Amino acid sequence: MEFSELIKTATVESVVLGGRGLPAVRGTLCITSHHLLLSSCPGGDAQPGTVELWLLIRNVDAVEKRLAGSSGTITLRCKDLKVLQLEIPGMEECLNIASSIEALSSVDSVMMMYPFFYRPQDLRLEEGWHLFPLEQYFQKITAQTNQWRLSDLNRDFTTCPTYPAGVIVPAAVSDDTLRRAARFRQGGRFPVLSYYHPSNGTVMLRSSQPLTGPNRKRCPEDEVLLGTVLDEGERGFIIDTRSAQAAKQARMTGGGTEPKSSYPQWKRLHRPLERGRPLQESFIKLVEACNDASLSMDRWLSRLESCRWLSHVKAALSTARPDCLCAPPAGRRPAVLVHGAEGTDTTLLVTALAQVILDPGCRTMVGFQGLLEREWIEAGHPFHLRCQEAPLFLLFLDCVWQLSRQFPFSLEFGESLLLALFDNAYASDYGTFLCNNEKERCLCKVKENTHSLWAWLNQPEEKKKYLNPLYSHNPLVIWPSVEPQSIQLWQGLFFRWIRPSQYLDEARAEMQRLVEANEAPAKESTGSRLSRSALRPLPPGRRTKDEQQHGHLGPGNHIPLTVS
């Protein structure tokens, strides 16, 4: 297929670009294989036009056209929630432009997408792809315990097509046992280590559902695998992200749960989290409500409640909280296994979010990137499919934003990083979020032929944009409040194209300037400058007992830093 075959009209003059809150601009519209460009009319004979629009066509989610007389209007609804309007003279040109955008935005071949063509001058192809090797993460675990090993049984992706080549498993379990256990789990996703708590030894594993079926089939190797994780007399907890009814229905179609008789040391807890169509419909309703400028206050609040997006956020945070998942040392729980059905959606949402809450290392800029690589990308979340079907990854980012708002000093990165990750997960110049698993990335040679998002984000000048100037290392667990008044709409995402962010941007820039000035060598009196210590919480030794147990803020409390 040639891109030229999909472009019916490449250039149209006198096109008017508009959008909510944007001044109308007239110029020349051009369509390339991957971009939609609009260059405004030049101001003089020798003056070049200004590029007013440079839109990656992959970012277009829906194309709506309306014809009126001899012209037409195209509305572009983008995956980053931007809404643009193009007034195009000429009915045929309007229909051709709409058809071209629809065709180009629907190209499904991974190797025809823009990351395979993007070549920035300041980055090398190999940069960023090997920043977070699993071996490095495993070394941290071996420094604490010798009960786990790094297995390469999946090096050819035959044991589990959605797992990476290497996985961390119990040291006492052989690869042959793992292969047999894999055949008993949906998609071959046998239990593997997700997280090891260095202070109390709690382990968190993830997998897919067991294939017990209506006849309650057993797998001795799977039972041995999970039994090896626990010492004699210890109990483990299975967090099933489906409802009890959904798990029962899955058994009728070949799936199911771990029966008590076969796994006597494990107790099953159901923590249902929505996925698929219900989550997608919730997201669509919220976006529609945010874009409806005619709503009264009562009607807005009613639609916000009826879309149930914040309920999904609350459910995810509740499931990932330590009191639900992994209790602190006083109430030690030796092991937790998390799974739903396939183990590639809500399972990863819970295990990744729990690590942000539990582990201060995952709250740093680099640590958070490593977490995403390990628990979302390499763990097999199908980004290519889910970005069309259900916003699971967006739900995770929203939950992390809730944590950053409730604990404004504890995350090294800010909202801007979360927004950049959202944008790049849906449409990107980089190959990091391409495909559905590591096997597909190897077949498409993504790492050999595209640039890594991490290489771009970690450039010194770029990285500064995403850092939280108030960050102060907090070694404690951060317990999020899930009370209704504590869960708020992420306005920075859902309203970012609707209302101007100039004043918020200026406030962040000033905050960054003050912090940098305070850290510079003192050449003048510091009395007139803001002291960073005034922005930070007390050190651990001077915090209250509640703060030392739960983090900078106790459960149910938060510092509202929202600027309205």
C-alpha positions in Angstrom: 0.0 0.0 0.0 1.2 3.5 -0.9 0.1 6.5 1.2 -0.5 8.4 -2.0 -3.4 6.0 -2.8 -5.2 7.2 0.4 -4.8 10.9 -0.2 -7.5 12.1 -2.6 -6.7 15.8 -2.3 -3.3 16.9 -0.9 -3.7 20.7 -0.7 -6.6 23.1 -0.3 -6.4 26.9 -0.2 -8.4 29.3 2.0 -9.2 26.8 4.7 -10.3 28.3 8.0 -9.1 26.5 11.2 -11.0 27.0 14.4 -11.8 25.4 17.7 -13.2 26.1 21.1 -11.3 29.0 22.6 -9.1 29.4 19.5 -9.1 32.4 17.1 -10.1 31.5 13.5 -7.1 31.3 11.2 -7.2 31.1 7.4 -4.5 29.3 5.4 -3.4 26.5 3.2 -4.2 22.9 4.3 -1.8 20.2 3.4 -2.1 16.4 3.9 1.0 14.3 4.1 1.3 10.6 4.8 1.3 11.2 8.6 0.5 14.8 9.3 -2.2 17.4 8.7 -0.7 20.9 8.3 -2.2 24.3 8.0 0.0 27.3 7.1 -1.5 30.7 7.5 -1.5 33.2 4.7 1.8 35.2 4.6 1.7 38.8 5.7 3.6 40.1 2.7 5.1 39.2 -0.7 8.3 37.8 0.7 7.1 36.7 4.1 6.6 32.9 4.7 3.4 31.7 6.2 3.2 30.5 9.8 2.4 26.9 10.5 -0.7 27.1 12.7 -1.4 23.4 12.8 0.9 20.3 12.8 -1.3 17.4 13.7 -0.3 13.7 13.7 -3.1 12.1 11.7 -2.9 9.0 14.0 -4.2 11.4 16.7 -7.5 11.7 14.9 -10.2 9.6 16.6 -13.3 10.7 14.7 -14.1 12.7 11.5 -17.4 14.5 11.2 -18.4 16.4 8.1 -21.2 18.8 7.4 -22.0 20.2 4.0 -23.6 23.5 3.3 -24.0 24.7 -0.2 -20.7 24.7 -2.1 -18.5 24.3 1.0 -18.3 22.1 4.1 -17.1 21.9 7.7 -15.0 19.0 9.0 -14.8 18.4 12.8 -11.8 16.4 14.0 -12.1 14.8 17.4 -8.7 13.9 18.6 -7.4 11.2 20.9 -5.8 13.8 23.1 -9.3 15.3 23.5 -8.7 18.3 21.3 -11.6 19.3 19.0 -10.7 21.1 15.7 -12.9 22.5 12.9 -11.9 23.0 9.3 -14.1 25.1 7.0 -13.2 24.0 3.5 -14.4 25.8 0.3 -15.7 23.4 -2.2 -17.9 20.3 -1.6 -15.7 17.9 -3.4 -12.6 19.1 -1.6 -14.3 18.8 1.7 -15.4 15.2 1.0 -11.9 14.3 -0.3 -10.1 15.8 2.7 -12.5 14.0 5.1 -12.0 10.7 3.3 -8.2 11.1 3.2 -8.0 11.8 7.0 -10.3 8.8 7.8 -8.2 6.5 5.7 -4.8 7.7 7.0 -5.9 7.6 10.6 -7.1 4.0 10.2 -3.9 2.5 8.8 -3.5 -0.5 11.0 -0.1 -1.7 9.9 2.4 -1.0 12.8 5.3 -0.6 10.4 3.5 2.1 8.4 3.1 4.3 11.4 5.0 7.5 11.9 7.6 6.2 14.5 9.1 4.1 11.8 9.7 7.3 9.7 10.6 9.8 12.5 14.3 10.6 12.6 15.2 13.5 15.0 18.7 14.8 14.7 19.6 14.8 18.4 18.7 11.2 19.1 20.1 7.9 18.1 17.9 4.9 17.4 19.4 2.7 20.1 19.1 5.3 22.9 16.6 4.6 25.6 15.6 1.1 24.7 17.8 -0.6 27.3 17.5 1.8 30.3 15.4 -0.6 32.4 16.6 -4.2 32.0 14.8 -6.7 34.1 18.2 -8.0 35.3 18.7 -4.6 37.0 15.4 -4.9 38.9 16.1 -8.6 39.7 19.5 -7.6 41.3 17.6 -5.4 43.8 15.5 -8.4 44.8 18.5 -10.7 45.2 20.1 -8.2 47.5 17.2 -9.0 49.9 16.4 -12.7 49.3 17.6 -15.8 47.4 14.1 -17.2 47.0 13.6 -16.0 43.5 15.4 -16.5 40.1 15.3 -14.9 36.7 14.1 -17.4 34.1 14.5 -17.2 30.4 12.1 -20.1 29.5 10.1 -17.6 27.5 13.0 -16.4 25.3 11.2 -17.6 22.2 7.8 -16.5 23.4 6.4 -20.0 23.0 5.5 -20.6 26.7 3.5 -17.3 26.9 3.2 -15.1 23.8 2.3 -12.0 25.9 5.1 -12.3 28.5 8.6 -10.9 27.9 11.6 -13.2 27.4 12.6 -13.1 31.0 10.4 -13.5 34.1 11.1 -13.7 37.9 9.8 -16.9 39.4 10.4 -18.9 42.7 13.9 -20.3 42.7 12.6 -23.8 43.8 10.4 -24.2 40.8 11.8 -25.7 37.6 11.2 -24.4 34.1 9.4 -27.6 33.2 7.0 -27.0 36.1 6.4 -23.5 34.9 5.6 -24.7 31.3 3.0 -27.1 32.7 1.5 -24.4 34.9 1.4 -22.1 31.9 -0.9 -24.5 30.1 -3.3 -24.2 33.0 -3.5 -20.4 32.8 -5.3 -18.3 30.1 -2.9 -17.2 27.4 -0.1 -19.0 29.3 0.2 -16.2 31.8 1.5 -18.3 34.8 2.1 -16.5 38.2 5.3 -14.4 38.1 6.8 -12.0 40.6 5.6 -8.4 40.2 7.0 -6.8 43.4 9.0 -7.7 46.5 8.7 -5.5 49.6 12.2 -5.1 51.0 11.2 -4.5 54.6 8.5 -7.1 55.4 9.1 -9.7 52.6 5.6 -9.3 51.2 5.5 -10.5 47.6 3.0 -9.5 44.9 2.5 -11.8 41.9 0.4 -11.5 38.8 -1.1 -14.0 36.4 -4.2 -14.7 34.3 -7.2 -16.8 35.5 -6.8 -20.6 35.9 -8.6 -22.8 33.3 -10.5 -24.8 35.8 -13.7 -24.9 33.7 -17.1 -26.4 34.7 -15.4 -29.7 35.7 -13.1 -27.9 38.1 -9.9 -29.2 36.5 -6.7 -29.2 38.5 -3.0 -28.6 37.7 -0.5 -30.0 40.3 2.3 -27.9 38.8 0.3 -24.7 39.3 -0.6 -25.7 42.8 3.1 -26.4 43.5 4.1 -23.1 42.0 1.8 -21.1 44.3 2.5 -23.3 47.3 6.2 -22.7 47.0 5.7 -19.0 47.5 4.3 -19.6 51.0 6.0 -21.1 54.1 4.2 -23.6 56.2 1.4 -22.0 58.1 1.4 -18.8 56.0 -1.6 -17.6 54.1 -1.7 -15.9 50.7 -4.4 -13.7 49.2 -5.7 -13.9 45.7 -7.1 -10.5 44.5 -9.6 -11.2 41.7 -10.4 -8.1 39.8 -13.7 -9.6 38.6 -16.9 -9.8 40.6 -17.8 -13.2 42.1 -20.6 -13.5 39.5 -18.3 -12.8 36.6 -15.7 -15.3 37.8 -18.5 -17.9 38.1 -19.6 -17.2 34.6 -16.0 -17.5 33.3 -15.9 -21.0 34.8 -18.8 -22.0 32.5 -16.7 -21.0 29.5 -13.4 -22.7 30.5 -12.0 -20.1 32.9 -12.6 -19.8 36.6 -10.9 -19.4 40.0 -8.5 -21.3 42.3 -10.7 -23.7 44.3 -10.1 -23.7 48.1 -9.7 -27.4 48.1 -6.7 -27.2 45.7 -5.2 -24.0 47.1 -5.9 -24.3 50.9 -3.3 -21.7 51.9 -4.8 -19.0 49.6 -7.9 -16.9 50.3 -9.7 -15.3 47.4 -11.0 -11.7 47.6 -13.1 -10.2 44.8 -12.3 -6.5 44.0 -14.3 -5.9 40.8 -12.9 -3.3 38.4 -14.6 -2.4 35.1 -12.8 -2.8 31.8 -13.8 -2.9 28.2 -17.0 -1.4 27.0 -18.3 -0.1 30.4 -15.1 1.8 31.0 -15.0 3.2 27.4 -18.6 4.4 27.7 -17.9 6.1 31.0 -14.9 7.9 29.4 -17.0 9.0 26.4 -19.8 10.3 28.5 -17.3 12.3 30.6 -15.6 13.9 27.6 -19.0 14.8 26.1 -20.0 16.5 29.4 -16.8 18.4 29.6 -17.3 19.7 26.0 -20.9 20.8 26.6 -20.7 24.5 27.3 -24.5 24.8 27.7 -24.7 22.8 31.0 -26.0 24.5 34.1 -24.2 23.7 37.4 -26.9 21.1 38.5 -26.9 19.5 35.1 -23.0 19.3 35.0 -22.9 17.7 38.4 -25.6 15.2 37.4 -23.7 14.2 34.2 -20.4 14.0 36.1 -21.9 11.6 38.5 -23.8 9.5 35.9 -20.7 8.9 33.8 -19.1 7.1 36.8 -15.5 7.9 35.8 -14.6 9.0 39.3 -16.1 5.8 40.6 -13.7 3.8 38.5 -10.8 6.0 39.8 -12.0 5.3 43.4 -12.3 1.6 42.8 -8.8 1.3 41.4 -7.3 3.3 44.2 -9.2 1.3 46.8 -8.0 -2.0 45.4 -4.4 -0.9 45.2 -4.3 0.5 48.8 -2.0 -1.4 51.1 -4.8 -2.2 53.6 -6.6 -4.0 50.7 -3.5 -5.5 49.0 -0.4 -5.7 51.1 -0.7 -4.8 54.7 2.3 -3.0 56.4 4.5 -4.9 58.8 2.1 -4.8 61.7 -0.4 -6.9 59.7 2.0 -8.8 57.5 0.6 -10.7 54.5 3.3 -12.9 53.0 2.0 -13.1 49.4 -0.7 -11.6 47.1 -1.6 -12.9 43.7 -3.5 -10.5 41.4 -5.4 -11.6 38.4 -8.6 -11.0 36.5 -9.4 -12.9 33.3 -6.6 -12.3 30.7 -4.3 -10.7 33.3 -3.3 -7.9 30.9 -5.7 -5.1 31.9 -7.0 -4.5 35.5 -4.4 -6.9 36.8 -1.6 -4.5 35.6 -3.5 -1.5 36.7 -3.5 -2.8 40.3 0.0 -4.1 40.5 1.5 -0.9 39.0 -0.6 1.4 41.1 0.2 -0.5 44.3 3.9 -0.1 43.6 3.6 3.7 43.3 1.9 3.7 46.6 4.3 1.3 48.4 7.7 2.0 46.8 9.3 5.5 46.9 11.6 4.4 44.1 8.6 4.2 41.7 7.8 7.8 42.6 10.9 9.1 41.0 11.1 10.2 37.4 13.3 7.3 36.3 11.7 4.8 38.7 8.3 5.6 37.3 9.5 5.1 33.7 11.0 1.7 34.8 7.7 0.8 36.4 5.8 1.5 33.2 8.3 -0.5 31.1 8.1 -3.5 33.5 4.4 -3.5 34.5 2.7 -2.2 31.4 4.8 -2.5 28.3 6.8 -5.7 28.9 4.0 -7.2 31.0 1.9 -7.3 27.9 -0.8 -4.6 28.1 -2.2 -4.6 24.6 -1.8 -0.8 23.9 -2.6 -1.1 20.2 -6.0 -2.7 21.0 -6.9 -1.0 24.2 -6.3 2.5 22.9 -9.3 1.8 20.6 -11.4 -0.2 23.1 -10.9 0.9 26.7 -8.8 3.6 28.4 -7.2 1.4 31.1 -3.8 3.2 30.9 -5.5 6.5 31.2 -7.3 5.3 34.3 -3.9 4.4 35.8 -2.5 7.9 34.9 -5.6 9.5 36.5 -5.0 7.5 39.7 -1.4 8.6 39.8 -2.5 12.2 39.3 -4.8 11.7 42.3 -1.8 10.6 44.3 0.2 13.6 43.2 -2.5 15.9 44.3 -3.0 14.3 47.7 0.8 14.0 48.2 2.2 17.0 46.4 5.8 16.5 47.8 6.1 12.8 47.2 6.3 12.4 43.5 9.4 13.7 41.6 7.4 14.2 38.4 4.4 16.4 37.8 1.2 16.5 35.8 3.0 17.5 32.6 4.7 14.0 32.5 1.4 12.3 32.9 -0.1 14.3 30.1 2.9 13.5 27.9 2.5 9.8 28.6 -1.3 10.0 27.8 -0.6 11.7 24.5 2.2 9.3 23.5 0.2 6.2 24.4 -2.5 7.1 21.9 -0.5 8.8 19.1 3.3 9.2 19.2 6.5 10.0 17.2 8.1 7.2 19.3 7.8 3.5 19.3 7.6 2.8 23.0 3.9 2.2 23.1 3.5 0.4 19.7 2.1 -3.1 19.5 0.5 -5.3 22.1 3.4 -7.2 23.6 7.1 -7.9 23.4 6.7 -10.7 20.8 5.0 -8.3 18.4 7.6 -5.6 19.0 10.4 -8.2 18.1 8.6 -9.3 15.0 8.1 -5.6 13.9 11.7 -4.8 15.0 10.4 -1.8 16.9 13.5 -1.3 18.9 15.8 -1.4 15.9 13.7 1.0 13.7 12.0 3.5 16.0 13.1 6.0 18.7 12.4 5.4 22.4 10.2 7.9 24.3 12.4 7.5 27.3 15.4 8.8 25.3 13.5 12.0 24.5 12.0 12.5 28.0 15.4 12.1 29.7 17.2 14.7 27.8 18.3 17.3 30.4 16.4 20.2 29.0 13.4 18.1 28.3 13.4 16.4 31.7 13.2 19.7 33.5 9.8 20.3 32.1 8.4 17.3 33.8 9.9 17.5 37.3 8.0 18.5 40.4 9.7 21.5 42.0 8.2 20.6 45.4 9.5 17.1 45.4 11.0 15.8 48.7 12.0 12.1 49.0 9.5 10.3 51.1 10.5 6.8 52.1 7.1 5.9 53.5 3.9 4.4 52.1 1.5 7.0 50.8 -2.0 6.0 51.7 -4.5 7.6 49.3 -7.8 8.8 50.6 -10.8 7.4 48.7 -13.4 9.5 50.4 -15.7 11.2 47.9 -14.4 14.7 48.7 -10.8 13.5 48.0 -11.3 12.2 44.5 -11.4 15.0 42.0 -11.8 15.4 38.3 -8.4 15.7 36.5 -9.1 19.1 35.1 -5.6 19.4 33.6 -6.5 16.6 31.2 -10.2 16.9 30.6 -10.3 20.7 30.4 -6.9 21.4 29.0 -8.2 22.4 25.5 -11.3 24.0 26.8 -10.0 26.6 29.2 -6.7 28.5 29.0 -3.9 27.2 31.2 -1.8 30.4 30.9 -2.0 31.3 34.6 -1.3 27.8 35.8 1.7 27.6 33.5 3.0 30.9 34.8 2.5 29.8 38.4 4.4 26.6 37.8 7.2 28.5 36.1 7.5 30.9 39.0 7.5 28.1 41.5 10.3 26.4 39.5 12.2 29.7 39.4 11.9 30.2 43.1 13.1 26.7 43.9 16.1 27.0 41.5 17.0 30.4 43.0 16.9 28.9 46.5 19.2 26.1 45.5 21.8 28.4 43.8 24.8 29.5 45.8 23.7 32.3 48.1 25.2 35.6 46.9 22.6 37.7 48.6 20.4 37.6 51.6 17.9 34.7 51.5 15.3 36.7 53.5 13.6 38.0 50.4 13.5 34.6 48.7 11.2 31.7 49.2 12.8 29.0 51.3 12.3 25.5 49.9 12.0 24.2 53.4 8.8 26.1 53.7 7.5 24.1 50.7 8.5 20.7 52.1 7.1 18.6 54.8 8.9 18.0 58.1 11.6 15.4 58.0 10.7 11.9 59.2 12.0 12.5 62.7 9.8 15.6 63.2 6.5 14.3 61.6 3.5 13.2 63.6 3.0 9.5 64.3 0.2 9.4 61.8 2.3 11.0 59.1 5.2 8.6 59.8 2.9 5.6 59.4 1.0 6.7 56.3 3.2 9.3 54.5 3.1 13.1 54.4 -0.6 13.0 54.8 -2.8 10.7 56.8 -5.7 8.8 55.1 -8.6 11.0 54.6 -6.6 14.2 54.4 -5.1 16.1 51.6 -3.6 19.4 50.7 -5.8 21.0 48.0 -3.4 22.7 45.6 -6.0 23.1 42.9 -5.9 26.6 41.4 -9.3 27.7 40.0 
